[in-house]
Amino acid sequence: MAERFERHRQAWTHEELEKLKLLAKKGMALKAISKAMTRSEESIKDRAKLDGIGIAKLR
């Protein structure tokens, strides 16, 4: 069963963007970033693509 996030469609704050950049730079996987930021994986993926942030892929 998928986790539910209560932050549906909320705007990204500057602090959240900085945290996303930091976690992505550390090489964290999408699922881990999603859990740490309490946002959906789809939301994280979309925002990262919009800002040109690379997310590590699990192998």
C-alpha positions in Angstrom: 0.0 0.0 0.0 1.4 3.4 -1.0 2.1 6.0 1.6 -0.2 9.1 1.7 1.3 12.5 1.9 -0.9 15.3 3.3 1.0 18.0 1.5 -0.8 17.5 -1.8 -0.1 20.3 -4.3 1.6 22.6 -1.9 4.1 25.1 -3.2 7.8 24.4 -2.8 9.6 26.7 -0.3 13.2 27.9 -0.7 14.3 25.7 2.2 12.7 22.6 0.6 14.5 23.3 -2.7 17.8 23.7 -0.9 17.2 20.4 1.0 16.3 18.7 -2.2 19.6 19.8 -3.8 21.6 18.7 -0.8 20.0 15.3 -0.6 20.4 14.7 -4.3 24.0 15.9 -4.2 24.7 13.3 -1.4 23.4 10.6 -3.8 20.3 9.6 -2.0 17.7 7.6 -3.9 14.3 9.0 -4.9 12.4 6.9 -2.4 14.7 8.1 0.5 14.4 11.7 -0.5 10.7 11.4 -0.7 10.5 10.0 2.8 12.9 12.6 4.2 10.9 15.5 2.7 7.4 14.0 3.2 6.5 14.6 -0.5 5.6 12.0 -3.1 8.2 10.5 -5.4 6.4 12.0 -8.4 6.5 15.5 -6.9 10.2 15.2 -6.1 11.0 13.8 -9.6 9.0 16.6 -11.3 10.6 19.4 -9.3 14.1 17.9 -9.8 13.6 17.8 -13.5 12.3 21.4 -13.5 15.4 22.6 -11.7 17.8 20.4 -13.5 18.8 18.4 -10.4 20.0 14.8 -11.0 18.5 12.1 -8.7 20.5 8.9 -8.2 19.0 5.7 -9.7 19.0 2.5 -7.8 20.6 -0.5 -9.6 
